[in-house]
Amino acid sequence: MTSAVAPTTHAHPHAAGKYDYSRNPMIVYWEMTQACPLACRHCRAEAMTQAHPCELNHEESLGLLRQIAEFGDPMPHLILTGGDPLKRADLFDIIDYGRSLGISVSITPAASQELTLRKMAELKEHGIEALGLSLDGSTAARHDAVRGVPGCFDATVAALRHAATVGFPVQVNTLVSEETADDLPAVYDLLERHQVMRWSLFFLIAVGRGKSLLPVTPKRGEDLMRWIYQQSLKSPFAIKTTEAPSYRRIALDEMRAAGMHAAEIHRTPVYRGFGIRDGHGVVFVSNQGDIYPAGFLPLSAGNIRQNRLAYVYRNAPVFRALHTPDRFRGKCGQCEYRGLCGGSRARAYAYTGDPLASDPFCAYVPAVTPAFPMHA
Ligand code: SF4
């Protein structure tokens, strides 16, 4: 799996209140293909060497781009993921067409031999904004063991160097699980020696191939998130979490403990993520056109072959429910942080079959008063 990179160079309109996430997502993830030369051990996409025969063809792919453009202003950012997007023969035509429609585009290629300096320069020439790379260990032995792909670490470090050479902003995605947690400080040290725009820590949801790995306990997760917050204060790159939105609760707690006022909090990178969750601010389109709230929440609400993406995002029952944290059940439904956090809807679904259930990862016991005034 290649995981996703958030938009970077264009202005982020969240703080200005431009986004209404119940109408427009900030990010559309498109799994262009399942084809990938790597087949990593915890791949979300369950990647294979060949594309699925029912993958969206070229014309359908252009149609998807037109559907994304129908969201209008503010236009979502498109992240091309997979599998390996470089496996699509029409990749550059797709990028060019998307950009001609006013869609900004990032990409998360697999770290393979195909990700050469020349290929990166080409991606940059076609207007790709940023690149996402996965790094799950600080050494070849650790990374390659987690991924199950020999040589993957060296290819990733080479890709980091190529990206710096062509001036690509890079988001590095790192898995957080029992297998990687001890190594995270060393990964941080490694990233400090490279040009990295953002570090995204993905807290494992043990589904599909991910079942071969062990999630951290809620207690260990709390400790890690407090460490992540402290690192973020001194880090040369931004740090975020993926599928661990309760990091926002912890960050807010730390900011308040440090005496920060609301206006200062509004200016922080972590505030930009407040209110965004699976199906609310993000939407995922599979290689066969299915519309999911997120890549880790494979609950189809329609298919772009029969439905309009914007209509499904705004009106399908599952999306309407995900836009409404008051409808969440259990702890997350009662929690005073449900507007800015709301829990991982993907993990709730993975563990209970109910995308509105409580996120079993969170150790917090809700209080009763609103946590923070916001419009999510
Ligand atoms: S209980 Fe749910 S909404 Fe509250 S902080 Fe935890 S994950 Fe977030």
Residues whose N, C-alpha, C, O or C-beta is under 5 A from the ligand:
A	BS01	SF4	S246 R249 K331 C332 C335 Y337 R338 C341 G342 G343 D359 C362 Y364
